[in-house]
Amino acid sequence: MRVLVTGAAGKTGQAVIRELVKRNTAVRALVRRDAQIERAKSIGAAEVMLGDMLDTAVWQQATQNIDAIYHICPNMHPEEVAIGQMAMVAAKQNGVRHFVYHSVLHPHI
Ligand SMILES: NC(=O)c1ccc[n+]([C@@H]2O[C@H](COP(=O)([O-])OP(=O)(O)OC[C@H]3O[C@@H](n4cnc5c(N)ncnc54)[C@H](OP(=O)(O)O)[C@@H]3O)[C@@H](O)[C@H]2O)c1
């Protein structure tokens, strides 16, 4: 099983990666900055991909050859809905069967 974790360098992302790795799940971590790559590897991500969640091409690449997505949108991001839509379109196009959406969007609204 290979899982894409977005927001992977954040507080929540790191906690999710650690728990998935404990369960012998291979993680592809999506991070935004070069400086976050080594950190994601050090906590056990099998692969680290660099990219901005606002970029459709990033979603296309990130969703290749994975079984599931654990999508952690950045906290209170103004484009949270658009980002989620890009993620879902790419997931469907690439045959990803499981999608977990981690957010506090609705409670804040
Ligand atoms: N932490 C909690 O206790 C908690 C509890 C409940 C729910 N949540 C929810 O979980 C989600 C994440 O929270 P968090 O506390 O883990 O946030 P966080 O520590 O701020 O992490 C967010 C991560 O997303 C990255 N990011 C921001 N904009 C991006 C973009 N456009 N493309 C790619 N990556 C981007 C950030 O990278 P940079 O470092 O480059 O900015 C950072 O690594 C939020 O929706 C939050 O509401 C968190």
The ligand as an SDF file (V2000), in Angstrom:
LIG
                    3D

 48 52  0  0  0  0  0  0  0  0999 V2000
   -2.0530   20.8410   14.3660 N   0  0  0  0  0  0  0  0  0  0  0  0
   -3.2290   20.5570   14.9220 C   0  0  0  0  0  0  0  0  0  0  0  0
   -3.3380   20.3550   16.1540 O   0  0  0  0  0  0  0  0  0  0  0  0
   -4.4900   20.3940   14.0760 C   0  0  0  0  0  0  0  0  0  0  0  0
   -5.6240   19.9330   14.7090 C   0  0  0  0  0  0  0  0  0  0  0  0
   -6.7740   19.7670   13.9500 C   0  0  0  0  0  0  0  0  0  0  0  0
   -6.7640   20.0390   12.5990 C   0  0  0  0  0  0  0  0  0  0  0  0
   -5.6680   20.5050   12.0030 N   0  0  0  0  0  0  0  0  0  0  0  0
   -5.7630   20.8300   10.5850 C   0  0  0  0  0  0  0  0  0  0  0  0
   -4.7490   20.1190    9.8700 O   0  0  0  0  0  0  0  0  0  0  0  0
   -4.3390   20.9130    8.7660 C   0  0  0  0  0  0  0  0  0  0  0  0
   -2.8440   21.1370    8.8550 C   0  0  0  0  0  0  0  0  0  0  0  0
   -2.5310   21.7670   10.0860 O   0  0  0  0  0  0  0  0  0  0  0  0
   -1.0480   21.7690   10.6740 P   0  0  0  0  0  0  0  0  0  0  0  0
   -1.1430   22.2500   12.0770 O   0  0  0  0  0  0  0  0  0  0  0  0
   -0.3910   20.4460   10.4020 O   0  0  0  0  0  0  0  0  0  0  0  0
   -0.3890   22.9180    9.7600 O   0  0  0  0  0  0  0  0  0  0  0  0
    1.1440   23.2860    9.5590 P   0  0  0  0  0  0  0  0  0  0  0  0
    2.0190   22.7050   10.6280 O   0  0  0  0  0  0  0  0  0  0  0  0
    1.1630   24.7690    9.3370 O   0  0  0  0  0  0  0  0  0  0  0  0
    1.5170   22.5510    8.1850 O   0  0  0  0  0  0  0  0  0  0  0  0
    0.9870   22.9430    6.9640 C   0  0  0  0  0  0  0  0  0  0  0  0
    1.9870   22.4940    5.8950 C   0  0  0  0  0  0  0  0  0  0  0  0
    1.4160   22.7800    4.6100 O   0  0  0  0  0  0  0  0  0  0  0  0
    2.4270   23.3800    3.8270 C   0  0  0  0  0  0  0  0  0  0  0  0
    1.8260   24.2360    2.7960 N   0  0  0  0  0  0  0  0  0  0  0  0
    1.2500   25.4450    2.9450 C   0  0  0  0  0  0  0  0  0  0  0  0
    0.8030   25.9170    1.7690 N   0  0  0  0  0  0  0  0  0  0  0  0
    1.1300   24.9850    0.8460 C   0  0  0  0  0  0  0  0  0  0  0  0
    0.9560   24.9060   -0.5540 C   0  0  0  0  0  0  0  0  0  0  0  0
    0.3420   25.8650   -1.2470 N   0  0  0  0  0  0  0  0  0  0  0  0
    1.4180   23.8030   -1.1910 N   0  0  0  0  0  0  0  0  0  0  0  0
    2.0590   22.8150   -0.5110 C   0  0  0  0  0  0  0  0  0  0  0  0
    2.2450   22.8220    0.8230 N   0  0  0  0  0  0  0  0  0  0  0  0
    1.7930   23.9090    1.4900 C   0  0  0  0  0  0  0  0  0  0  0  0
    3.2600   24.1760    4.7920 C   0  0  0  0  0  0  0  0  0  0  0  0
    4.5160   24.4340    4.2140 O   0  0  0  0  0  0  0  0  0  0  0  0
    5.3520   25.7590    4.6200 P   0  0  0  0  0  0  0  0  0  0  0  0
    6.1130   25.3730    5.8480 O   0  0  0  0  0  0  0  0  0  0  0  0
    6.2160   25.9810    3.4270 O   0  0  0  0  0  0  0  0  0  0  0  0
    4.3790   26.8680    4.8840 O   0  0  0  0  0  0  0  0  0  0  0  0
    3.3260   23.2170    5.9850 C   0  0  0  0  0  0  0  0  0  0  0  0
    4.3680   22.2880    5.8520 O   0  0  0  0  0  0  0  0  0  0  0  0
   -5.1340   22.2160    8.8140 C   0  0  0  0  0  0  0  0  0  0  0  0
   -6.2660   22.1080    7.9530 O   0  0  0  0  0  0  0  0  0  0  0  0
   -5.5300   22.2880   10.2610 C   0  0  0  0  0  0  0  0  0  0  0  0
   -6.6720   23.0790   10.4320 O   0  0  0  0  0  0  0  0  0  0  0  0
   -4.5160   20.6710   12.7030 C   0  0  0  0  0  0  0  0  0  0  0  0
  1  2  1  0
  2  3  2  0
  2  4  1  0
  4  5  1  0
  4 48  2  0
  5  6  2  0
  6  7  1  0
  7  8  2  0
  8  9  1  0
  8 48  1  0
  9 10  1  0
  9 46  1  0
 10 11  1  0
 11 12  1  0
 11 44  1  0
 12 13  1  0
 13 14  1  0
 14 15  2  0
 14 16  1  0
 14 17  1  0
 17 18  1  0
 18 19  2  0
 18 20  1  0
 18 21  1  0
 21 22  1  0
 22 23  1  0
 23 24  1  0
 23 42  1  0
 24 25  1  0
 25 26  1  0
 25 36  1  0
 26 27  1  0
 26 35  1  0
 27 28  2  0
 28 29  1  0
 29 30  1  0
 29 35  2  0
 30 31  1  0
 30 32  2  0
 32 33  1  0
 33 34  2  0
 34 35  1  0
 36 37  1  0
 36 42  1  0
 37 38  1  0
 38 39  2  0
 38 40  1  0
 38 41  1  0
 42 43  1  0
 44 45  1  0
 44 46  1  0
 46 47  1  0
M  CHG  2   8   1  16  -1
M  END
$$$$
